[in-house]
């Protein structure tokens, strides 16, 4: 291993965007630490060059601390963290489901927050590095049948914006990833037609380029969809709610 080899830690790496991103970074020569609940999948992925398995549950703060310590001990350093763990079940979001909403918030929002808190001191003392947080276009504005997932991603987007200012003072980059519809085990649960849906490999390519070749705060894709949603985002509520209501199939 080269002393100059870059090192990354990716959570939510056992499927979808996280898995494709881990494989992309490993192919680009990075040393990649991958984390998720499903140890058997991570171990299979770790058969490939440059990928190393560190299973964890992001809702368990003690596990996160232990895994981070192991990664630093094994890698010696980290340049980039991508926190992309998430959960979603549209069938449980047709109406308010307190138990499900708590679980979604604990995984999608607090799970990421626990990870950020764990690495905060390391990066601030190092005075360099990059933390990237994977949210979703579902966090832009309220959408139908999304009583848990959408609010969790909206909170994550707001959190990332807030952290940008604090970490900037320590020369640490904070970035936000806002994917559109990506074909993953989570979106496979949707029963509606998803516009401009893309592959996890497409997402990984866009993220790799945005994370390593630009200084952009937000990496969003596919542009054909995200630009439309960004326009909707700035509309007055009366107009926005009318358009969304008319666009939803009853």
N, C-alpha and C positions, 0 to 999 in steps of 0.2 A: 504493500500500500504506500502510495506517495505521501510525503509529509504535507503536501499542498492539497491533498484530496479534500473536497468540500464535504460537509456532513449535515444531514437533515434528519429530523424526527417527524414522522407522520402518524397521527392517530386516525382511527376510522379506516384503517388500511386493509381490512380483510375483504372488501368488495367495492364495487362501483368506482367513484372518482378516486378515493384514497388508494385503492389497489392499483389502478392505472397510473396514478401519479408516482407511486413508489417504483413501479417498473420503469417509468420514463426517466426518473432521476438516476436509477441504477444504470440504465443504458447510457446515460450521459456521463457516467464515471463518478457519481457521488456515492458516498457511503451512507446507506439508508437504514435507519432504525424504524421499524414498523410496530404499531400497537393497535390492538382491538381485543374484543372478548374471545374471539374464536381462535384458540391457540393452534389447532390442527391446520387451519388455513394459513396462518402466519408461518408456521414451520415449513409448510410446503413451499411458500413463496421464498423463504430463506434458503432454499436449495439453489437459488440463482445467485450469481456473483453480486457482491456489494450490498446484499439485503440481509438484515439481522432482525430476528424475532424477539419482541418484548411484550408479551400479552398483558393486558390490563383492562379493568373496567373503569371508565372515566368518571363514574359516579362515586368511586372509592378514592378519597383523597390520599389515604396512606399508601395505597398501591401506586398512585401517580408519583408520589415522592420517592418511593423505593425504585420504581422503574427509571425515573429521571437520574437518580444517583448511579444506577447501574450503567446507563447509557454514557454518562460523563466519565465514569470509571473505565468503560470499555473503549469509548471513542476518543477520550481526552479533550474533546471540544465539540461544540455545535455551532453551526452557522445559521441554520434556519429551522424553525418549527412550523409545521402546518397542522392546525387542529381542525379536523374535518369529521369528527364523529357525529352521528345523528341517527334519529329514528323517526318513523312516520307510518301511520296506518289510517288511510282515508275512511275506512269503514267505521272507525271509532271516533271520527270527527264530524259525523253528520249532525250531531247534537252535542251539547256540552257534556263531557265525560270527565269528571273531576279526577278520578284515578288515572286515566290515560293522560290528561293534560299535565298532571304533576310529573308523570314519568317522562313525557316529552320534554318538559322544561328542565328536568333534572339531567337528562342526557344531552339535549341540544344546546342548552344555555349554560347551566351550572357545570356540566362536564367540561365544557371548553373553558369556563372561568376558573375551575380548579386547576386545569393545566397551565393556564396563563399565570396564575398566582404562583405555581410551583417553579416556573422558570424566570419569574420576574427579577428576583435578586441577582440571579446568574447573569442575565443579559445587561441589567443596569450597571452592575459592577464591571462587567467586561467592556461596557460602553461601545458596543457594536453588535451587530446581528440583526435578525429579522424574524418576526412572528407574524404568521399569516392565518387569518381566521376565515373559515369557509361558512358563509351564510347561504342566502338564496334570494332569488327575485321574489319569492313568496313573502319576504320581509319588507318589500318596498311599500305596499299598502295592503289593507285588509281585503281578503278574497273570500268567496263563498266556501262553505264546508271546510274550513281550516281554523277551527277553534283552538288548536294546540300548536300545530306545526308553524303556521304563519306568525303568530305572536312570539314563538320561541326564536324565530329567525329575525324578526323585527328587533327584538331585544338584543340579539347578537350583533346586528348591524349598528345599532345605537351604541353598544358597548365598544365596538371597534373604533368608531368615530371618536368616542371619549378618550380611549386609551392612546390614540394617535398623539395627542398633545403632551401627555405625561411622558411617554417613552421617547418622544422626539428630543426632549431635554437631555436625555442620556445617550443620544446618537443611535437609538435602536429603531429600526424601521417597523412600522405596523402596517399591514395591508389587509384588505377585505376582498374576498372572492364571492361573487354573486352569480352562480350558474343559473341558466335557464333549465329547461327540461333535458335531463340526461338519462339515458336508458340504464337503469340500475334495478336491483331487487326492490328498492323502495318505490320507484316510479312505476314499476310493473304492476303495482297494486291499484293504480289509478284506472277508473272505468271510463274516463273521457279521453277524447283525442287531444294529444299534447302537441301544440304547434312548434315547429322547428326543433324537434327532438334530436339530440346528438348522442354520439357514443361516448363512453368514458375516456376512450383514447383521444377523442377530439378535445374533451375537457382538459385532460392531462397536458396536451400539447399547448393549449392556450395558457394554462396555469404556469407551466414551465417557462414559457417565453415571458409572461408577465412578471413572474417572480425573480427571474435571473437576468432579464435583458432590458427591463424598464424600472423606473422608480415610481410607477403609478400607485396611488393609494387603493383604487378599486380595479379589480380585474373582473370584467363581466362578459358573458357570452351565452348564446350566439347574439351578435349585435342586431340581427334582424328582429329579434324579440326584445332584447333588453332596451333598445332605443325607444321602442313603442311604449314600454312600461315606464321608462323614465319620463316620457312626455305625460303619460297618465298620472304619474306621481305628483306633478306640479299643478294639476287641475284643481279647481275648487271642489269641495266635497259634493255639492249639488250636481255638478257635471260628471264627476268621477263615478259616483254611486249610480247615477242614471245609466251611464254607458256600461258599467259592469253588470247591472241588473238586466239590461236589455240583451247583453251578450251571453248570459247564462241560459243554457237549455233546461227547461223545467221538466 
